[in-house]
Amino acid sequence: MKYVVVSGGVISGIGKGVLASSTGMLLKTLGLKVTSIKIDPYMNLDAGTMSPLEHGECFVLDDGGETDLDLGNYERYLGVTLTRDHNITTGKVYSHVIAMERKGDYLGKTVQVVPHLTNAIQDWIERVSRIPVDNSEQEPDVCIIELGGTVGDIESAPFVESLRQFQFRVGRDNFALVHVSLVPVIHEEQKTKPTQAAIKDLRSLGLTPDMIACRCSEKLDLPTIEKIAMFCHVGPEQVVNVHDVASTYHVPLLLLEQGMIDYLGQRLKFSDIKRNSADLEKGARLLENWKSLTTAIDESYDTVQIALVGKYTHLKDSYLSVIKALEHSSMRCRRKLDIVWVEASDLEPKSNETEKQKFHKAWNSLSTSDGILIPGGFGTRGTEGMILAANWAREKNIPFLGVCLGMQVATIEFVRNVLNVKDATSSEFYPEVPEDKQVVVYMPEINKESMGGTMRLGLRPTNFQPGTEWSKIRNLYGNVDSVHERHRHRYEINPKLIPELENHGLIFVGRDETGQRCEIFELKDHPYYVATQYHPEYRSKVLEPSKPFLGFIAAASGVLGDFLTEDATRAVQGKVDF
């Protein structure tokens, strides 16, 4: 097993996740089987109870694990399926060590950070890195480990020490470190001092970088690269210039051009890893598909404008998987994506002048967009604005996609304005409302007392109902009988209302295995009015877009018909060989 560790210095949010994902994707082009692990130094057990406005979105895996958003990057770039154990947090490791101590596994010893915690971290990495993550069901060849946070932070100290020890446990030929640092440009001069200081801190902790990935807004000058190499005690070929490019999907090719994979191949002796001709051919196809993808991005001239009506729009990472799913579908439709961020509460009527300006701006953005998307979320704030947005899309025949909460508010809108139940609502918003007014209800099996990990989570089946062969969304999925998608919710559409809703045209084309729980609805006589209770964005891949998102973008671009023909459907249904 080969390990490539990606760490970061100077500032957080420097792009370690993109670099780790890009590196892993390039290793796959060599015919290698690649897996990924993300280390998060926070005390939470997982990301399930963390605010999207503080930490970005919570990414959900097939096994129901609620994890850091970077695991979404790994799955999207590598075409793999990870587990909850691929996300290591301080809370998880301490819980594990304490549980062992309670069982007496340490035989009366005083349990300490070193060696007990650090050994537990190393054991965890070795165990999880060997879990098969792709269709081959074989043990991976290479594990990419991203160390979250910034090296030098007190929170990450146990993990840094674990990695320092780990390099000796696995041997020099099996361990490489890529450190991501910032090179700011001040008064048109590229400053190297922050990187020099970051590498000095890294070395003082016992870790020596094999490569330094320098993030900069512009291409680094040769003298800058040579200066970093000299003062950081590495060769110029070990300094990678990660400057701003047209999209994050260009980063793998940027790294490839600079010989990053050639260096890692020599450093980690990839030539010793046995690969058959099928593996090599698969890797070559992946590289060609990726090059074609970036070419499509560069040659896309028509724009599709999507209004994203959300409640966490002040931190765009709150909707990272949604953004990526939109990007994947836009690239497939050969369109440039323009996301217009609409704060849902701004769509609600206002009284003072300042708020009225936001109101008019929000409605202008909504009414001029090619498509309207309402993503998931929790709580009451902004939901009336979302209901108004869903009403606009339905009545004005604007392509619409609702996800989770988006499905629920769109159903409430339909009940209010088509079934004429004006005070219809959700038990999440107003639990005291009589049951016959509750369009959305709390699922009976959900624990109301504990918040962490108690929702309906993970991969679950959705069965298309008989007589739905007309359905656009079913057609996009390839006219299959069932699909499997990832869930994260506590509330659902009230099953008692389904017959009346369907009698008025809101058809629940997909339901769970019991036939009672609503998973997908669609308006029959509408260009594209679809909503899902599950989160299709979680399974969208760079080279294999999510079907509900693909249909939405295609409809907003005016090309949905191209994807609903027999030949196009076959092409959409076929999976890209990662």
Stockholm file with secondary structure:
# STOCKHOLM 1.0

chainA/1-578         MKYVVVSGGVISGIGKGVLASSTGMLLKTLGLKVTSIKIDPYMNLDAGTMSPLEHGECFVLDDGGETDLDLGNYERYLGVTLTRDHNITTGKVYSHVIAMERKGDYLGKTVQVVPHLTNAIQDWIERVSRIPVDNSEQEPDVCIIELGGTVGDIESAPFVESLRQFQFRVGRDNFALVHVSLVPVIHEEQKTKPTQAAIKDLRSLGLTPDMIACRCSEKLDLPTIEKIAMFCHVGPEQVVNVHDVASTYHVPLLLLEQGMIDYLGQRLKFSDIKRNSADLEKGARLLENWKSLTTAIDESYDTVQIALVGKYTHLKDSYLSVIKALEHSSMRCRRKLDIVWVEASDLEPKSNETEKQKFHKAWNSLSTSDGILIPGGFGTRGTEGMILAANWAREKNIPFLGVCLGMQVATIEFVRNVLNVKDATSSEFYPEVPEDKQVVVYMPEINKESMGGTMRLGLRPTNFQPGTEWSKIRNLYGNVDSVHERHRHRYEINPKLIPELENHGLIFVGRDETGQRCEIFELKDHPYYVATQYHPEYRSKVLEPSKPFLGFIAAASGVLGDFLTEDATRAVQGKVDF
#=GR chainA/1-578 SS CEEEEEEECSSSSSSHHHHHHHHHHHHHTTTCCEEEEEEECSSSSSSTTSCHHHHCCCEECTTCCEECTHHHHHHHHHCCCCCGGGEEEHHHHHHHHHHHHHHTTTTTCCCCIIIIIHHHHHHHHHHHHTSCCSTTCCCCSEEEEEECSCTTCGGGHHHHHHHHHHHHHHCGGGEEEEEEEECCEETTEECCHHHHHHHHHHHHTTCCCSEEEEEESSCCCHHHHHHHHHHTTSCGGGEEEEECCSCGGGHHHHHHHTTHHHHHHHHHTGGGSCCCHHHHHHHHHHHHHHHHHHHHHHTCCCEEEEEEEESCTTSGGGGHHHHHHHHHHHHHTTCEEEEEEEEGGGGSCCCSHHHHHHHHHHHHHHHTCSEEEECCCCSSTTHHHHHHHHHHHHHTTCCEEEETHHHHHHHHHHHHHTSCCTTCEETTTCTTSCGGGEEEEECTTSCSSCCTTCSEEEEEEEEECTTCTTCHHHHHTTSCSEEEEEEEESEEECGGGHHHHHHTTEEEEEECTTSCSEEEEEETTSSSEEEESSCGGGGCBTTBCCHHHHHHHHHHHTCHHHHHSHHHHHHHHSCCCC
#=GC SS_cons         CEEEEEEECSSSSSSHHHHHHHHHHHHHTTTCCEEEEEEECSSSSSSTTSCHHHHCCCEECTTCCEECTHHHHHHHHHCCCCCGGGEEEHHHHHHHHHHHHHHTTTTTCCCCIIIIIHHHHHHHHHHHHTSCCSTTCCCCSEEEEEECSCTTCGGGHHHHHHHHHHHHHHCGGGEEEEEEEECCEETTEECCHHHHHHHHHHHHTTCCCSEEEEEESSCCCHHHHHHHHHHTTSCGGGEEEEECCSCGGGHHHHHHHTTHHHHHHHHHTGGGSCCCHHHHHHHHHHHHHHHHHHHHHHTCCCEEEEEEEESCTTSGGGGHHHHHHHHHHHHHTTCEEEEEEEEGGGGSCCCSHHHHHHHHHHHHHHHTCSEEEECCCCSSTTHHHHHHHHHHHHHTTCCEEEETHHHHHHHHHHHHHTSCCTTCEETTTCTTSCGGGEEEEECTTSCSSCCTTCSEEEEEEEEECTTCTTCHHHHHTTSCSEEEEEEEESEEECGGGHHHHHHTTEEEEEECTTSCSEEEEEETTSSSEEEESSCGGGGCBTTBCCHHHHHHHHHHHTCHHHHHSHHHHHHHHSCCCC
//
